[in-house]
Amino acid sequence: MNITLGICAVVFSASCLAQGSFQEERAACMKLTDADERKTCLRETGAARVEARRGGLADSAEYQKNLTARCNYLPAGDRDDCERRMRGEGTVTGSVEGGGIYRELRTIVPVPDEAGSGATK
């Protein structure tokens, strides 16, 4: 058990637990090989830490509500794929700093069987 979590076990403090999460997220940022990505990751992790201390980070229910709201404007057939992308399925490229995040999810749709088309062999 690391010292941060050991102290948390004694204090039972939410901010202390957030400190442990911050250390893990920061360590993950440091593993990035691209210097710009690492810098952005560290900046965003620090901003999240400050926001968490202020109690400004939304809980998972609020996050889920926001996730589905982003996709509500789409037709029903596209909405499911949008929600899957927002939950992290597929690939993500870009950054907010770079002008936007592009989420892509490829769905394989089988070609309809030609037997019902009236074709003869």
QUIKA-V104666 format. One record per residue. N is the residue number from 1. SS is DSSP state (alpha for helix, beta for strand, coil for the rest). BURIAL is b if it has 9 or more other ideal C-beta (glycine too) atoms within 8 Angstrom, else e. Layout:
n=N ss=SS burial=BURIAL
n=N ss=SS burial=BURIAL
//
This chain:
n=1 ss=coil burial=e
n=2 ss=coil burial=e
n=3 ss=alpha burial=e
n=4 ss=alpha burial=b
n=5 ss=alpha burial=b
n=6 ss=alpha burial=b
n=7 ss=alpha burial=b
n=8 ss=alpha burial=b
n=9 ss=alpha burial=e
n=10 ss=alpha burial=e
n=11 ss=alpha burial=e
n=12 ss=coil burial=e
n=13 ss=coil burial=e
n=14 ss=alpha burial=e
n=15 ss=alpha burial=e
n=16 ss=alpha burial=b
n=17 ss=alpha burial=b
n=18 ss=alpha burial=b
n=19 ss=alpha burial=b
n=20 ss=alpha burial=b
n=21 ss=alpha burial=e
n=22 ss=alpha burial=b
n=23 ss=alpha burial=b
n=24 ss=alpha burial=e
n=25 ss=alpha burial=b
n=26 ss=alpha burial=b
n=27 ss=alpha burial=e
n=28 ss=alpha burial=b
n=29 ss=alpha burial=b
n=30 ss=alpha burial=e
n=31 ss=coil burial=e
n=32 ss=coil burial=b
n=33 ss=coil burial=e
n=34 ss=coil burial=e
n=35 ss=alpha burial=e
n=36 ss=alpha burial=e
n=37 ss=alpha burial=b
n=38 ss=alpha burial=b
n=39 ss=alpha burial=e
n=40 ss=alpha burial=b
n=41 ss=alpha burial=b
n=42 ss=alpha burial=b
n=43 ss=alpha burial=e
n=44 ss=alpha burial=e
n=45 ss=alpha burial=b
n=46 ss=alpha burial=e
n=47 ss=alpha burial=e
n=48 ss=alpha burial=b
n=49 ss=alpha burial=b
n=50 ss=alpha burial=e
n=51 ss=alpha burial=b
n=52 ss=alpha burial=b
n=53 ss=alpha burial=e
n=54 ss=coil burial=e
n=55 ss=coil burial=e
n=56 ss=coil burial=e
n=57 ss=coil burial=e
n=58 ss=coil burial=e
n=59 ss=coil burial=e
n=60 ss=alpha burial=e
n=61 ss=alpha burial=e
n=62 ss=alpha burial=e
n=63 ss=alpha burial=b
n=64 ss=alpha burial=e
n=65 ss=alpha burial=e
n=66 ss=alpha burial=b
n=67 ss=alpha burial=b
n=68 ss=alpha burial=b
n=69 ss=alpha burial=e
n=70 ss=alpha burial=e
n=71 ss=alpha burial=b
n=72 ss=coil burial=e
n=73 ss=coil burial=e
n=74 ss=coil burial=e
n=75 ss=coil burial=e
n=76 ss=alpha burial=e
n=77 ss=alpha burial=e
n=78 ss=alpha burial=b
n=79 ss=alpha burial=b
n=80 ss=alpha burial=e
n=81 ss=alpha burial=b
n=82 ss=alpha burial=b
n=83 ss=alpha burial=b
n=84 ss=alpha burial=b
n=85 ss=alpha burial=b
n=86 ss=alpha burial=b
n=87 ss=coil burial=e
n=88 ss=coil burial=e
n=89 ss=coil burial=e
n=90 ss=coil burial=b
n=91 ss=beta burial=e
n=92 ss=beta burial=b
n=93 ss=beta burial=e
n=94 ss=beta burial=e
n=95 ss=beta burial=e
n=96 ss=coil burial=e
n=97 ss=coil burial=e
n=98 ss=coil burial=e
n=99 ss=coil burial=e
n=100 ss=beta burial=e
n=101 ss=beta burial=e
n=102 ss=beta burial=e
n=103 ss=beta burial=b
n=104 ss=beta burial=b
n=105 ss=coil burial=b
n=106 ss=coil burial=e
n=107 ss=coil burial=e
n=108 ss=coil burial=e
n=109 ss=coil burial=e
n=110 ss=coil burial=e
n=111 ss=coil burial=e
n=112 ss=coil burial=e
n=113 ss=coil burial=e
n=114 ss=alpha burial=e
n=115 ss=alpha burial=e
n=116 ss=alpha burial=e
n=117 ss=alpha burial=e
n=118 ss=coil burial=e
n=119 ss=coil burial=e
n=120 ss=coil burial=e
n=121 ss=coil burial=e
//
